[in-house]
Amino acid sequence: MPILAIKDNPPSRFPNSSIQETGLDWFIAKVKPRQEKALAFDLMEMEIGYYLPLYSKSIRRPDTGKLRTSILPLFPSYLPFECSEVPEPILHSNRVLKVMKIRAQDHFKAQLQAVYLARESRLPIIPCDQDAFEMGQLVRICEGPCKGLVGKLVNRINGTSLVIRLEGLGFAGIHVNSQHLAPL
């Protein structure tokens, strides 16, 4: 798939509704590299709900020095979607490697909703590798849009970051105010 202009990316959430209130089961599609957005467009055509959290990454080109901004998936190679049963076109598409059904639906929906609220509130949230951080104390966010989210605390020079793990998707770092945290 070609590089998309910022305005041509799929919406992060389709349809724009609460993740926890749909009543449908959630699945995770493990997709081939760089196929997340294409699958999101396919799901939109089939009117299947999904949540593809995106973030902006800016780098300077070494040859020209120009700034290039890309819109990338927060959890590369994974796309959570919701439906009563997985449609055959998804299973047999050339984009999907496998589809996994979420066992703990309520827990997964709560985690996904917290990431959704963080993105909607424009809190800085970026992908991270668990090994990139020295894991610290387990904490819960007590205030703000991510209230109730649990993760490992990471102290950084420029503030406090919380590393969260979404079941089946991976890790992300979110910047939070340390006054909004309580130890577990």
HELIX and SHEET records of a PDB file:
HELIX    1   1 ILE A    6  ASP A    8  5                                   3    
HELIX    2   2 GLU A   36  GLU A   45  1                                  10    
HELIX    3   3 GLU A   88  LEU A   91  1                                   4    
HELIX    4   4 GLN A  105  GLU A  120  1                                  16    
HELIX    5   5 GLN A  130  ALA A  132  5                                   3    
HELIX    6   6 SER A  178  HIS A  180  5                                   3    
SHEET    1   A 5 ARG A  13  PHE A  14  0                                        
SHEET    2   A 5 GLY A  49  TYR A  51 -1                                        
SHEET    3   A 5 TYR A  78  CYS A  83 -1                                        
SHEET    4   A 5 ASP A  25  VAL A  31 -1                                        
SHEET    5   A 5 VAL A  96  LYS A 101 -1                                        
SHEET    1   B 2 LEU A  54  ARG A  60  0                                        
SHEET    2   B 2 LEU A  67  PRO A  73 -1                                        
SHEET    1   C 6 ILE A 125  PRO A 127  0                                        
SHEET    2   C 6 GLY A 170  VAL A 176 -1                                        
SHEET    3   C 6 GLY A 159  LEU A 166 -1                                        
SHEET    4   C 6 VAL A 150  ARG A 156 -1                                        
SHEET    5   C 6 LEU A 138  ILE A 141 -1                                        
SHEET    6   C 6 LEU A 181  PRO A 183 -1                                        
END                                                                             
